[in-house]
């Protein structure tokens, strides 16, 4: 997910993507998505393997953090 200006990237693992998007759009959960107005879904992938989903999430987060540091 990202914000309107595409300056913030949020990634996460969930079993309820529709519910998660609703939570972000309605700002019902405190955190980065509420603080930075992150409410636009830009990509998702369905998988039955939660461990590979978590590994991919960590890979994406590491890439986005490394990009900022460069």
C-alpha positions as CSV (number, residue, x, y, z in Angstrom):
1,X,0.0,0.0,0.0
2,X,1.1,3.6,-0.5
3,X,-0.1,7.1,0.0
4,X,-1.4,9.5,-2.7
5,X,2.0,10.9,-3.4
6,X,3.7,7.5,-3.5
7,X,6.2,8.5,-0.9
8,X,5.5,5.8,1.7
9,X,5.5,2.0,1.1
10,X,3.6,-0.2,3.5
11,X,3.8,-4.0,3.3
12,X,2.2,-6.6,5.4
13,X,0.8,-10.1,5.6
14,X,-2.9,-10.7,6.3
15,X,-5.5,-13.4,6.0
16,X,-8.2,-10.7,5.2
17,X,-7.0,-8.3,2.5
18,X,-10.4,-6.7,2.0
19,X,-10.7,-6.0,5.8
20,X,-7.1,-4.7,5.9
21,X,-7.7,-2.3,3.1
22,X,-11.0,-1.1,4.7
23,X,-9.1,-0.5,8.1
24,X,-6.4,1.6,6.3
25,X,-9.0,3.6,4.3
26,X,-11.1,4.3,7.4
27,X,-8.0,5.0,9.6
28,X,-9.2,2.7,12.4
29,X,-5.7,1.4,13.3
30,X,-3.0,3.6,14.8
31,X,0.3,3.4,13.1
32,X,2.3,4.2,10.0
33,X,-0.7,3.9,7.7
34,X,-2.8,6.4,9.7
35,X,0.1,8.8,10.3
36,X,1.1,8.9,6.6
37,X,-2.3,8.5,5.0
38,X,-1.4,5.1,3.4
39,X,-4.6,3.8,2.0
40,X,-4.0,2.9,-1.7
41,X,-3.5,-0.8,-2.5
42,X,-0.9,-1.1,-5.3
43,X,-0.1,-4.8,-5.2
44,X,-1.1,-8.0,-3.5
45,X,-0.4,-11.7,-3.9
46,X,-2.5,-14.7,-2.6
47,X,-0.6,-17.6,-1.2
48,X,-1.3,-20.6,1.0
49,X,2.2,-20.5,2.5
50,X,2.4,-18.0,5.3
51,X,6.1,-18.5,5.9
52,X,7.0,-17.6,2.3
53,X,4.6,-14.6,2.5
54,X,6.5,-13.4,5.6
55,X,9.9,-14.0,3.9
56,X,8.7,-12.0,0.9
57,X,7.5,-9.2,3.1
58,X,10.9,-9.0,4.8
59,X,12.6,-9.0,1.4
60,X,10.4,-6.1,0.2
61,X,11.0,-4.1,3.4
62,X,14.8,-4.6,3.2
63,X,14.8,-3.4,-0.4
64,X,12.8,-0.3,0.3
65,X,15.0,0.6,3.3
66,X,18.2,0.0,1.3
67,X,16.9,2.2,-1.4
68,X,16.4,5.1,1.0
69,X,19.9,4.7,2.4
70,X,21.5,5.0,-1.0
